[in-house]
């Protein structure tokens, strides 16, 4: 079943592990568990992006609710402390629905209260709506809890956090600290009663499991009290924009509902694809510094990463026909091109420098350009980016950042010691867990594809100067087979600059089958697929290392060191699964039988999307051994994007 309906029989452990997230298109979001228990530091009603899409601040932690019925109080909210759960209002929750907005139904005897949370698109504004859906009236107390801290940090009671409140005619402003912008707050019914107090030592159990500090203090400056008649609604509006205090919550809700419906209006016959497209839209955000679009790599904690954006733009924007947004995203990263390399990461803090620690993100941009042109046939766009594509090719040939350069044999090498440049980039300090310095297999598949795509673009634009890559294309293809083909009928993961192979069985070889321009014969592709199926395949994604390797880590858990050590040493990644199935369908001639097989195999990921971890989201990773529950980020862009791309490209029906 979907987690959309009656949840009254689920345990506290089950309920507290299921989360939701909604976003505002500029990097901000609201998120919690399905029972309103904040179980990690990244949860909150209003996480505002001060410098879109970065500088995210937890401004409003949550709203505590209390119902007074027949002169008796019923605490509806749920908090966890070191040795207790109090209040335990989750006991009154009977239903949760995620679509179109997160919605909780509380039932207390004959009374029923429906709580809905939504955000205003392109505004740091969250609205919490309460509706009496029963036939009797009751009194409701609503107590907002404020934070005012960076979303990576935690807050503890401080004397300089005064939460200065200024009450206007119909709204108030709450300023946690003199250095912070105020939160504006309005309630549409009842009265506000001041009562200043700290709620101390809230425990975030997921932070504890991840080896982080896990307690926080949050502040209340008072509560709203109102009588709610049958059918009546009271809304709480929290915003960083004072102009929102004059807006109609009902109108804002109607506008957001219409926007969500329009995202996948033509896919009404396929509810899963429609829900994926709506979920995927949450990653598409505006970047203030470029006045253009970009892609958040994952929620809660990632910003926009070059590699993730170039991979995810294909499914989130190109496949779904968002031409203007797709072009803007590609141009956004090209705007920051340095020495032929796009940035791998835009930092959280606007004052930090961009990172260029990547060897593959720039090459993925060529694949995005190719997919874009196949979809939109846009000569003007190709013309606008061609000089940048030329610069990238030339810089890679002569050498660029981080020892990235073309060797005499035509292959691309890069990396030094403690600086991992591929997507397997986990490191702590100067220690890289999977450094992969040298010639990585997927990098050289991408290099070959980049050269072929450059040829394609030049031909489309009738530019003769690009003929210099023709001989190089043939050279790379010949050397690739010599360097990467393993006698056991798969591709080596890495070769050193001295052509010494690392024969680890890893999933990076999948791109030799799934990317547009192949380097292998049909028989070689079939053998590679067979070995990936035997050693790496799971219904949730591909393992990053086969189980028989002595370095294999079966479980992703523990503190930062333990998790990073397992991150690419066996851990399963869902974003690789669609690439595997593209390869599978290619090898099997895209037959109807093969498509039905793939549709059946995707049932596990579909169930995960609707029922587990992030409801209407796909997790970043799963355990390498016996993968079941999603881990890492609760909602990952390329996990969703690649699934959209696969379904639409192959016409699958799930």
C-alpha positions as CSV (number, residue, x, y, z in Angstrom):
1,X,0.0,0.0,0.0
2,X,1.0,3.6,-0.3
3,X,1.5,5.6,2.8
4,X,-1.6,7.6,2.0
5,X,-4.5,6.7,4.2
6,X,-4.9,5.0,7.5
7,X,-1.7,4.7,9.5
8,X,-3.1,4.1,12.9
9,X,-1.8,0.6,13.1
10,X,1.8,1.4,12.4
11,X,4.2,1.5,15.3
12,X,6.0,4.6,16.5
13,X,9.2,3.3,15.1
14,X,7.7,2.9,11.6
15,X,6.0,6.3,11.7
16,X,9.0,8.2,13.0
17,X,11.2,6.8,10.2
18,X,8.9,8.0,7.4
19,X,9.5,11.6,6.3
20,X,8.2,14.2,3.9
21,X,9.6,17.3,2.3
22,X,8.2,20.2,0.3
23,X,10.3,22.9,-1.4
24,X,9.9,26.4,-2.6
25,X,12.0,26.6,-5.8
26,X,14.8,28.8,-4.4
27,X,16.5,26.3,-2.0
28,X,14.2,26.5,1.0
29,X,12.0,23.8,2.2
30,X,9.7,22.4,5.0
31,X,10.2,18.8,6.2
32,X,9.4,16.5,9.1
33,X,8.2,12.9,9.8
34,X,4.7,11.9,8.9
35,X,3.7,12.4,12.6
36,X,5.2,15.8,13.0
37,X,8.1,14.6,15.1
38,X,11.4,16.3,14.2
39,X,13.9,13.5,14.2
40,X,16.9,15.3,12.6
41,X,18.4,18.8,12.6
42,X,17.3,19.3,9.1
43,X,13.6,19.2,9.9
44,X,11.5,22.3,10.3
45,X,8.4,24.2,9.1
46,X,10.4,27.0,7.5
47,X,14.0,26.4,6.3
48,X,14.7,29.6,4.4
49,X,17.3,30.1,1.8
50,X,18.9,33.6,2.4
51,X,21.0,33.5,-0.8
52,X,19.1,31.2,-3.2
53,X,19.7,28.3,-3.3
54,X,22.2,28.4,-0.4
55,X,22.6,30.0,3.1
56,X,19.7,27.9,4.5
57,X,18.5,28.7,7.9
58,X,16.0,26.8,10.2
59,X,13.8,29.7,11.2
60,X,10.7,27.9,12.4
61,X,11.2,24.4,13.9
62,X,7.6,23.2,14.3
63,X,4.2,24.1,15.7
64,X,2.9,22.4,18.8
65,X,-0.8,21.7,18.8
66,X,-3.2,21.1,21.7
67,X,-7.0,20.5,21.4
68,X,-9.4,21.3,24.3
69,X,-12.5,19.2,24.0
70,X,-15.2,19.0,26.7
71,X,-12.9,20.8,29.1
72,X,-10.2,18.3,28.7
73,X,-6.8,18.9,27.0
74,X,-5.3,16.6,24.3
75,X,-1.7,17.2,23.3
76,X,-1.5,16.4,19.6
77,X,2.2,17.1,19.0
78,X,5.0,14.6,19.4
79,X,8.6,15.2,20.7
80,X,11.4,12.9,21.7
81,X,13.8,13.5,24.6
82,X,16.6,11.5,26.0
83,X,14.5,9.0,27.9
84,X,10.9,9.7,26.9
85,X,8.4,10.7,24.2
86,X,6.3,13.7,25.3
87,X,3.8,14.6,24.2
88,X,2.8,11.4,22.4
89,X,0.2,13.0,20.2
90,X,1.0,10.6,17.4
91,X,-1.5,8.3,19.1
92,X,-4.3,10.5,17.8
93,X,-3.1,10.5,14.2
94,X,-5.2,8.2,12.0
95,X,-4.3,9.2,8.5
96,X,-1.5,10.7,6.5
97,X,-1.6,11.8,2.9
98,X,1.3,13.2,0.9
99,X,-0.3,14.3,-2.3
100,X,-0.7,17.1,-3.2
101,X,0.5,18.4,0.2
102,X,1.6,16.7,3.4
103,X,-1.6,16.3,5.4
104,X,-2.2,14.7,8.8
105,X,-5.6,13.8,10.3
106,X,-6.0,13.8,14.1
107,X,-9.0,12.1,15.6
108,X,-9.9,12.6,19.3
109,X,-13.2,10.9,20.1
110,X,-15.8,12.5,17.9
111,X,-13.5,15.5,17.0
112,X,-11.3,15.5,13.9
113,X,-8.6,18.0,12.9
114,X,-6.8,18.1,9.5
115,X,-3.4,19.7,9.3
116,X,-1.9,20.7,5.9
117,X,1.5,22.1,5.2
118,X,2.5,23.9,2.0
119,X,5.0,26.5,0.7
120,X,4.7,29.5,-1.6
121,X,6.7,28.9,-4.7
122,X,9.8,31.2,-5.1
123,X,9.2,32.6,-1.6
124,X,10.6,31.7,1.9
125,X,7.0,31.3,3.1
126,X,5.4,28.3,4.8
127,X,1.7,27.9,5.7
128,X,0.3,25.5,8.2
129,X,-3.5,25.1,7.8
130,X,-5.8,23.5,10.4
131,X,-9.4,22.5,9.5
132,X,-12.1,21.1,11.7
133,X,-13.4,18.2,9.6
134,X,-15.8,17.0,12.3
135,X,-19.4,17.9,13.3
136,X,-18.4,19.5,16.7
137,X,-16.4,22.5,17.6
138,X,-13.4,22.6,19.9
139,X,-10.7,25.0,21.1
140,X,-7.2,24.8,19.5
141,X,-3.9,26.1,20.9
142,X,-1.1,26.5,18.5
143,X,2.5,27.1,19.7
144,X,5.2,28.0,17.1
145,X,8.7,27.0,18.1
146,X,11.5,29.2,16.6
147,X,15.2,28.4,16.0
148,X,17.2,30.9,13.9
149,X,20.4,28.9,13.0
150,X,22.2,27.4,10.1
151,X,20.6,24.1,9.0
152,X,23.8,22.2,9.6
153,X,24.1,23.3,13.2
154,X,22.1,23.0,16.4
155,X,20.8,25.7,18.8
156,X,21.1,25.8,22.6
157,X,19.7,28.4,24.9
158,X,21.7,31.6,24.6
159,X,21.4,35.0,26.3
160,X,22.0,36.9,23.1
161,X,19.1,35.1,21.4
162,X,16.3,37.4,22.6
163,X,13.6,36.6,20.0
164,X,12.5,40.2,19.9
165,X,8.8,40.3,19.0
166,X,7.1,43.3,17.4
167,X,3.3,43.0,17.1
168,X,1.6,44.9,14.3
169,X,-2.1,45.3,13.6
170,X,-2.6,41.7,12.3
171,X,0.8,40.1,12.4
172,X,4.1,40.0,14.3
173,X,7.8,39.8,13.5
174,X,10.1,37.6,15.5
175,X,13.8,38.3,15.4
176,X,15.9,35.6,17.0
177,X,19.1,37.7,17.1
178,X,20.0,41.2,16.0
179,X,22.2,39.8,13.2
180,X,19.3,37.8,11.7
181,X,16.4,38.9,9.6
182,X,13.0,38.5,11.3
183,X,10.4,35.9,10.7
184,X,7.0,37.4,10.0
185,X,4.0,35.5,11.5
186,X,0.3,35.8,11.1
187,X,-2.7,33.7,12.2
188,X,-6.0,34.0,10.5
189,X,-8.2,33.3,13.5
190,X,-8.1,33.5,17.3
191,X,-5.8,35.6,19.5
192,X,-2.2,35.5,20.4
193,X,-1.1,35.2,24.0
194,X,2.5,35.9,24.9
195,X,4.5,33.3,26.8
196,X,8.2,33.3,26.4
197,X,10.0,30.0,27.2
198,X,12.7,27.6,25.9
199,X,11.8,24.0,25.0
200,X,15.0,22.3,25.9
201,X,16.9,19.1,25.0
202,X,14.8,17.9,22.1
203,X,16.4,14.8,20.8
204,X,17.0,14.1,17.1
205,X,17.4,10.3,16.9
206,X,18.6,10.2,13.3
207,X,21.4,12.6,14.1
208,X,22.3,10.3,17.0
209,X,22.4,7.3,14.7
210,X,24.7,9.2,12.3
211,X,27.2,9.9,15.1
212,X,26.3,13.7,15.4
213,X,25.3,15.8,18.3
214,X,21.6,15.3,18.7
215,X,19.9,17.7,21.1
216,X,18.5,21.1,20.6
217,X,16.7,23.9,22.5
218,X,14.0,25.9,20.6
219,X,12.1,29.0,21.6
220,X,8.4,29.9,22.0
221,X,7.2,33.5,22.4
222,X,3.6,32.5,22.9
223,X,0.6,30.7,21.4
224,X,-2.5,31.2,19.3
225,X,-5.8,30.2,20.8
226,X,-9.0,29.9,18.7
227,X,-12.4,28.3,18.7
228,X,-12.7,26.1,15.6
229,X,-16.3,25.5,14.5
230,X,-17.2,22.5,12.2
231,X,-15.7,23.2,8.8
232,X,-13.7,26.2,10.0
233,X,-10.0,26.8,9.2
234,X,-7.2,28.6,10.8
235,X,-3.9,29.2,9.0
236,X,-0.5,30.2,10.3
237,X,1.7,32.0,7.9
238,X,5.5,32.1,8.4
239,X,7.6,34.1,6.0
240,X,10.8,36.1,5.6
241,X,8.8,38.4,3.3
242,X,6.7,40.9,5.1
243,X,4.5,41.4,2.0
244,X,3.1,37.8,2.5
245,X,1.4,39.0,5.7
246,X,-1.3,40.6,3.5
247,X,-1.8,37.6,1.2
248,X,-4.7,35.2,1.3
249,X,-3.6,31.7,2.5
250,X,-6.5,30.2,0.5
251,X,-5.4,31.9,-2.7
252,X,-1.8,31.0,-2.1
253,X,-2.8,27.3,-1.7
254,X,-4.9,27.4,-4.8
255,X,-2.0,28.8,-6.8
256,X,0.4,26.2,-5.6
257,X,-2.1,23.4,-6.2
258,X,-2.5,24.6,-9.8
259,X,1.2,24.8,-10.3
260,X,1.8,21.3,-9.1
261,X,-1.0,20.0,-11.3
262,X,0.4,21.6,-14.3
263,X,3.9,20.0,-13.9
264,X,2.7,16.6,-15.2
265,X,-0.7,17.4,-16.5
266,X,-0.2,15.3,-19.7
267,X,0.8,12.2,-17.7
268,X,-2.5,11.7,-15.9
269,X,-2.7,8.1,-17.3
270,X,0.5,7.1,-15.5
271,X,0.3,8.1,-11.8
272,X,3.8,6.9,-10.9
273,X,5.4,8.9,-13.7
274,X,3.3,11.9,-12.8
275,X,4.3,11.7,-9.1
276,X,8.0,11.2,-10.1
277,X,7.9,14.4,-12.2
278,X,6.3,16.4,-9.4
279,X,8.8,15.0,-6.9
280,X,11.6,15.8,-9.4
281,X,10.5,19.4,-9.7
282,X,11.6,20.0,-6.1
283,X,15.2,19.9,-7.2
284,X,14.9,22.6,-9.8
285,X,15.7,25.9,-8.2
286,X,16.8,29.4,-9.0
287,X,20.3,30.6,-8.4
288,X,20.5,34.2,-7.4
289,X,24.1,34.8,-8.4
290,X,23.4,33.8,-12.1
291,X,19.8,34.8,-12.3
292,X,19.3,31.3,-13.8
293,X,18.2,27.8,-12.9
294,X,20.2,25.0,-11.2
295,X,19.6,21.7,-9.6
296,X,19.8,20.8,-5.9
297,X,21.7,17.5,-5.7
298,X,19.7,16.2,-2.7
299,X,17.7,17.1,0.3
300,X,18.3,17.8,3.1
301,X,21.9,18.9,3.0
302,X,23.3,19.2,-0.6
303,X,23.4,22.3,-2.7
304,X,23.9,22.3,-6.5
305,X,26.7,20.0,-7.6
306,X,28.1,20.1,-11.2
307,X,28.2,16.3,-11.7
308,X,24.7,15.7,-10.2
309,X,23.2,18.6,-12.1
310,X,24.6,17.5,-15.5
311,X,23.3,13.9,-14.9
312,X,19.9,15.0,-13.4
313,X,19.1,17.7,-16.0
314,X,18.5,14.9,-18.5
315,X,15.5,13.4,-16.7
316,X,14.2,16.4,-14.6
317,X,14.2,18.9,-17.5
318,X,15.1,17.6,-20.9
319,X,13.0,14.4,-20.9
320,X,10.1,16.4,-19.5
321,X,10.3,19.2,-22.1
322,X,11.5,22.0,-19.8
323,X,13.6,23.6,-22.6
324,X,14.2,27.0,-21.0
325,X,15.2,25.6,-17.7
326,X,17.5,23.0,-19.2
327,X,19.3,25.6,-21.2
328,X,19.6,27.8,-18.2
329,X,21.1,25.1,-16.1
330,X,23.7,24.1,-18.6
331,X,24.6,27.8,-19.2
332,X,24.7,28.4,-15.5
333,X,27.6,25.9,-15.1
334,X,29.3,27.0,-18.2
335,X,29.3,30.6,-16.9
336,X,31.7,29.4,-14.1
337,X,34.0,27.4,-16.4
338,X,37.6,27.7,-15.3
339,X,40.4,26.2,-17.4
340,X,38.0,23.9,-19.1
341,X,36.3,22.6,-15.9
342,X,32.9,23.4,-14.5
343,X,32.5,23.7,-10.7
344,X,31.7,20.5,-8.9
345,X,30.1,22.3,-6.0
346,X,28.5,25.7,-5.2
347,X,29.1,26.1,-1.5
348,X,26.4,26.7,1.2
349,X,28.0,29.9,2.3
350,X,28.0,32.6,-0.4
351,X,31.4,33.8,0.8
352,X,33.1,30.4,0.2
353,X,34.9,29.7,-3.0
354,X,33.5,27.3,-5.6
355,X,35.1,23.9,-5.9
356,X,36.5,22.5,-9.1
357,X,37.4,19.0,-7.7
358,X,36.0,17.0,-10.6
359,X,37.1,15.1,-13.6
360,X,33.8,13.9,-14.9
361,X,31.2,16.6,-14.3
362,X,32.4,18.7,-17.3
363,X,32.3,15.6,-19.6
364,X,28.7,14.9,-18.4
365,X,27.8,18.3,-19.7
366,X,28.4,17.1,-23.3
367,X,25.9,14.3,-22.7
368,X,23.4,16.8,-21.4
369,X,24.0,19.0,-24.5
370,X,23.5,16.0,-26.8
371,X,20.2,15.0,-25.1
372,X,19.1,18.6,-25.2
373,X,19.6,18.8,-28.9
374,X,17.9,15.5,-29.7
375,X,14.9,16.7,-27.7
376,X,14.7,20.4,-28.8
377,X,16.7,20.7,-32.1
378,X,18.0,24.1,-31.0
379,X,20.7,25.5,-33.3
380,X,20.8,28.8,-31.4
381,X,21.6,27.0,-28.2
382,X,24.4,24.9,-29.8
383,X,25.9,28.0,-31.3
384,X,25.9,29.8,-27.9
385,X,27.8,27.0,-26.2
386,X,30.1,25.7,-28.9
387,X,33.1,27.9,-28.0
388,X,32.9,26.7,-24.4
389,X,32.8,23.1,-25.6
390,X,35.9,23.8,-27.7
391,X,37.6,25.3,-24.7
392,X,36.8,22.2,-22.7
393,X,38.2,19.8,-25.3
394,X,41.4,21.8,-25.8
395,X,42.0,22.2,-22.0
396,X,41.7,18.5,-21.5
397,X,44.1,17.7,-24.3
398,X,46.8,20.0,-23.0
399,X,46.1,19.6,-19.3
400,X,44.2,21.4,-16.6
401,X,43.3,21.5,-12.9
402,X,44.1,18.7,-10.6
403,X,46.5,17.0,-13.0
404,X,43.7,16.3,-15.4
405,X,45.1,15.7,-18.9
406,X,45.2,13.5,-22.0
407,X,47.9,10.9,-22.1
408,X,49.8,10.1,-25.3
409,X,47.6,7.1,-25.8
410,X,44.5,9.4,-25.9
411,X,43.0,8.4,-22.5
412,X,42.2,11.0,-19.9
413,X,43.9,10.7,-16.5
414,X,43.7,12.8,-13.4
415,X,43.9,13.0,-9.7
416,X,46.6,13.1,-7.0
417,X,46.8,11.4,-3.6
418,X,44.1,12.7,-1.3
419,X,42.0,14.5,-3.9
420,X,39.4,12.1,-5.5
421,X,38.0,13.5,-8.7
422,X,35.4,11.0,-9.7
423,X,31.9,10.6,-8.3
424,X,33.4,8.1,-5.8
425,X,34.7,11.1,-3.9
426,X,34.3,10.3,-0.2
427,X,37.2,11.8,1.9
428,X,37.9,13.1,5.4
429,X,40.6,15.7,5.5
430,X,43.3,14.5,3.1
431,X,42.3,10.9,3.3
432,X,40.4,9.6,0.2
433,X,38.5,6.4,0.7
434,X,38.3,5.6,-3.1
435,X,40.9,7.9,-4.7
436,X,40.8,6.3,-8.2
437,X,43.7,8.4,-9.5
438,X,44.7,7.6,-13.0
439,X,42.4,6.6,-15.9
440,X,38.9,5.8,-14.6
441,X,36.7,3.7,-16.8
442,X,33.6,5.9,-16.8
443,X,35.8,9.1,-17.3
444,X,37.2,7.6,-20.5
445,X,33.7,6.5,-21.7
446,X,32.6,10.0,-21.1
447,X,35.7,11.4,-22.8
448,X,35.0,9.3,-25.9
449,X,31.3,10.4,-25.8
450,X,32.4,14.1,-25.4
451,X,34.6,13.8,-28.5
452,X,31.8,12.2,-30.5
453,X,29.3,14.8,-29.3
454,X,31.7,17.6,-30.1
455,X,31.9,16.2,-33.7
456,X,28.1,15.9,-33.8
457,X,27.6,19.6,-32.7
458,X,30.2,20.8,-35.1
459,X,28.5,19.0,-38.0
460,X,25.1,20.4,-37.0
461,X,26.6,23.9,-37.1
462,X,28.7,23.2,-40.2
463,X,31.9,24.2,-38.4
464,X,34.9,22.6,-40.1
465,X,37.5,23.4,-37.5
466,X,36.4,20.5,-35.4
467,X,37.9,17.9,-37.7
468,X,41.0,17.7,-35.4
469,X,39.1,15.3,-33.1
470,X,38.4,12.7,-35.8
471,X,41.7,10.8,-35.4
472,X,41.6,11.2,-31.7
473,X,38.2,9.5,-31.5
474,X,39.6,6.4,-33.3
475,X,42.7,6.4,-31.1
476,X,40.7,6.6,-27.9
477,X,38.4,3.7,-28.9
478,X,41.3,1.5,-29.8
479,X,43.2,2.3,-26.6
480,X,40.1,1.9,-24.4
481,X,39.7,-1.8,-25.3
482,X,43.5,-2.4,-24.8
483,X,43.5,-0.8,-21.4
484,X,40.1,-1.7,-19.9
485,X,39.0,-5.0,-21.3
486,X,39.5,-7.7,-18.6
487,X,40.1,-11.4,-19.6
488,X,37.3,-12.3,-17.3
489,X,34.9,-10.5,-19.6
490,X,34.2,-7.2,-17.9
491,X,35.9,-3.8,-17.8
492,X,38.6,-2.9,-15.3
493,X,37.6,0.0,-13.1
494,X,40.9,1.9,-13.4
495,X,44.2,1.8,-15.2
496,X,47.3,3.6,-14.0
497,X,49.2,6.0,-16.2
498,X,51.6,3.1,-16.7
499,X,48.7,1.0,-17.9
500,X,48.5,-1.2,-14.7
501,X,44.9,-2.3,-14.2
502,X,42.7,-2.1,-11.1
503,X,40.4,-5.1,-11.8
504,X,37.9,-4.3,-9.1
505,X,34.3,-5.1,-10.2
506,X,32.5,-1.8,-9.9
507,X,29.4,-0.4,-11.6
508,X,31.2,2.4,-13.4
509,X,31.5,0.2,-16.5
510,X,27.8,0.4,-17.0
511,X,28.2,3.7,-18.9
512,X,30.1,1.9,-21.7
513,X,26.7,0.3,-22.5
514,X,24.2,3.1,-21.5
515,X,25.8,6.2,-23.0
516,X,25.0,7.2,-26.6
517,X,28.2,6.2,-28.3
518,X,29.5,2.7,-27.6
519,X,33.1,1.6,-27.4
520,X,32.3,-2.2,-27.2
521,X,31.1,-4.8,-29.6
522,X,27.7,-6.4,-29.0
523,X,29.3,-9.5,-27.6
524,X,31.4,-7.5,-25.2
525,X,28.4,-5.5,-24.1
526,X,26.5,-8.8,-23.4
527,X,29.4,-10.2,-21.3
528,X,29.8,-6.9,-19.3
529,X,26.0,-7.0,-18.6
530,X,26.1,-10.6,-17.4
531,X,28.9,-9.9,-15.0
532,X,27.3,-6.7,-13.6
533,X,24.1,-8.7,-13.1
534,X,25.9,-11.5,-11.3
535,X,28.0,-9.4,-9.0
536,X,26.5,-5.9,-8.7
537,X,22.8,-5.9,-9.4
538,X,20.1,-5.4,-6.7
539,X,16.5,-4.3,-7.2
540,X,17.3,-1.0,-5.5
541,X,20.5,-0.1,-7.5
542,X,24.0,-1.3,-8.3
543,X,26.5,-2.2,-5.6
544,X,29.6,0.0,-5.8
545,X,31.9,-3.0,-5.2
546,X,31.2,-6.7,-5.6
547,X,30.5,-8.7,-2.4
548,X,33.5,-11.0,-2.9
549,X,36.0,-8.1,-2.8
550,X,37.9,-8.0,0.5
551,X,37.2,-4.3,0.8
552,X,33.5,-4.8,0.5
553,X,31.5,-3.0,3.3
554,X,28.1,-4.6,3.7
555,X,26.4,-1.9,5.9
556,X,26.3,1.9,5.7
557,X,26.0,3.0,9.3
558,X,27.8,4.6,12.3
559,X,29.8,7.8,12.5
560,X,31.1,9.9,9.7
561,X,34.3,7.8,9.2
562,X,32.4,4.5,9.2
563,X,29.8,5.8,6.7
564,X,32.3,7.4,4.4
565,X,34.4,4.2,4.4
566,X,31.3,2.3,3.1
567,X,30.0,5.0,0.8
568,X,31.5,3.6,-2.4
569,X,32.8,0.3,-1.1
570,X,29.7,-1.8,-1.7
571,X,26.9,0.6,-0.8
572,X,24.0,0.5,-3.4
573,X,23.1,3.6,-5.4
574,X,19.7,3.8,-7.0
575,X,20.8,6.4,-9.6
576,X,22.8,3.6,-11.3
577,X,19.8,1.3,-11.7
578,X,18.2,3.1,-14.7
579,X,21.6,3.1,-16.5
580,X,21.8,-0.6,-15.9
581,X,18.3,-1.1,-17.3
582,X,19.1,1.0,-20.4
583,X,22.0,-1.3,-20.9
584,X,19.8,-4.4,-20.3
585,X,17.2,-3.3,-22.8
586,X,19.9,-2.4,-25.4
587,X,21.5,-5.8,-25.1
588,X,18.0,-7.5,-25.3
589,X,17.0,-5.5,-28.4
590,X,14.3,-3.4,-26.5
591,X,11.9,-6.4,-26.8
592,X,8.5,-6.3,-25.2
593,X,9.6,-9.3,-23.0
594,X,12.6,-7.3,-21.8
595,X,10.5,-4.3,-21.0
596,X,8.0,-6.3,-19.0
597,X,11.0,-7.8,-17.0
598,X,12.3,-4.3,-16.2
599,X,8.9,-3.1,-15.2
600,X,8.6,-6.0,-12.7
601,X,12.1,-5.4,-11.3
602,X,11.3,-1.7,-10.7
603,X,8.5,-2.6,-8.3
604,X,10.8,-2.5,-5.3
605,X,11.9,1.1,-6.0
606,X,8.3,2.1,-6.7
607,X,7.2,0.7,-3.3
608,X,10.1,2.6,-1.7
609,X,9.0,5.8,-3.3
610,X,5.4,5.5,-1.9
611,X,5.9,3.8,1.4
612,X,9.3,4.1,3.0
613,X,11.8,6.8,4.2
614,X,10.9,9.9,2.2
615,X,7.3,9.6,1.1
616,X,7.3,10.6,-2.6
617,X,11.1,10.5,-2.7
618,X,13.9,8.2,-3.6
619,X,16.8,7.8,-1.2
620,X,20.4,8.4,-2.1
621,X,21.7,5.0,-1.1
622,X,21.0,1.5,0.4
623,X,23.1,-1.0,2.2
624,X,25.4,-3.1,0.0
625,X,24.3,-6.4,1.6
626,X,20.6,-7.1,1.7
627,X,19.4,-3.6,0.8
628,X,16.1,-2.7,2.4
629,X,15.8,0.8,3.8
630,X,17.0,4.0,2.2
631,X,19.9,5.8,3.7
632,X,21.9,9.0,3.1
633,X,19.9,11.9,1.7
634,X,16.1,11.2,1.9
635,X,15.5,12.6,-1.6
636,X,18.2,12.5,-4.3
637,X,18.0,14.3,-7.6
638,X,19.7,11.8,-9.9
639,X,17.8,8.9,-8.2
640,X,14.5,10.5,-9.3
641,X,15.8,12.0,-12.6
642,X,17.3,8.8,-14.0
643,X,14.1,6.8,-13.3
644,X,12.1,9.5,-15.1
645,X,14.5,9.3,-18.0
646,X,14.3,5.5,-18.2
647,X,10.5,5.3,-18.1
648,X,10.1,8.0,-20.7
649,X,12.8,6.8,-23.0
650,X,11.7,3.2,-23.0
651,X,7.9,3.8,-22.7
652,X,7.7,1.7,-19.6
653,X,4.4,1.3,-17.7
654,X,4.7,1.0,-13.9
